[in-house]
Amino acid sequence: MNRYSLIIIFALLLVGCASAPMQAPAASTLPDAAPQEPLPSPTGDGVTEPEPVRSGNPAVVALLDRARMDTGAGNRGAAGASLERGLRIEPRNAWLWHELAQLRLASGQYAQAVSLARKSISFAGGDRRLQAANWRVIGNARVAQGDSAGAEQAFKLAAEFEPVVPTEQPATGLFGNP
């Protein structure tokens, strides 16, 4: 082979390695809301959060799973790092912000927990359950900070955002008579 042929082959190999082929995004086999358990309640009140973190991104799901394993093992620093990496991938994921707020609350970083919960509220949209859960985090942080008035206000807002569960109505006749 001559010298120019080798240069051309080398250049083609170099270009081939430098660019990835363009592909249409593959249809995700993951459901919209992966069935995952939220981080345990940091207050120890036995109340777990009502919804899983919603993400169709497998990297975010893996990071969340890792954060939960680290939390269960008592390694809050590593759990926080995993959640922060997930947020770099999906910065508008309100549930990830909430999970990080819960972790900071459990770590005693109350001001940061409040800030992160407020950030989650800003991305929560119409998700009233998530908004209520964030207001509970804020309320618990305010209690820990000794701000009883702020805590009361936060818990009041949490109650307002709680989804209304329909109660069973007694069976009545055609005109409302039993």
Steps between C-alpha positions, in 0.01 A plus 500: 500500500618843436533774754184690396282190533617450857426863586149473355430176686629651822287811453188291435564294811554813704178659372309177560613490862426864561135498404220278618240385251172689519211282605141568580434466873400147580160447654547456871393172647478665840161611624445872553522454874740228603370316808747616759473568868584851616772565755383422853349789690784678680279593791442138596124558514437191288352706217647424161457726204213406271661496155811358338752715322374537145766453238528304181876551494678175599805693627283704738319187617835328567630803691183513707530129581859557601399793721240284672750221561750750641232655722404156630867433577526831685725660239315829452795670332508247217119507476508878462768477234290251301191722522703803394631308198141409413408867520780590260334263253141610572518842668122555479405171669297620799509157667880489498510845663255371762709188569808717549304733730397201713859381515625843610226516763609161636861624501411802712560749218170678560553820301610298197203264543264799489672641193491167315135439590410844364688418180300178472177694549600729214526200265206302642238659276159365591629204702322578824634192680856605430428857604350374828802276560734795443306720740532222761878500448500877547282466811730237653805716426331801663421291809864395522608865461268604783271700272160384623306768310675410173444131568131556568461694177684230300290219648186699427606533135579128490148423618355727231694317229415151624291324239139454602417135549133436427314359793248224457148636484218304666263340256189709453177457312387686192420822689779484758307287748666189640 
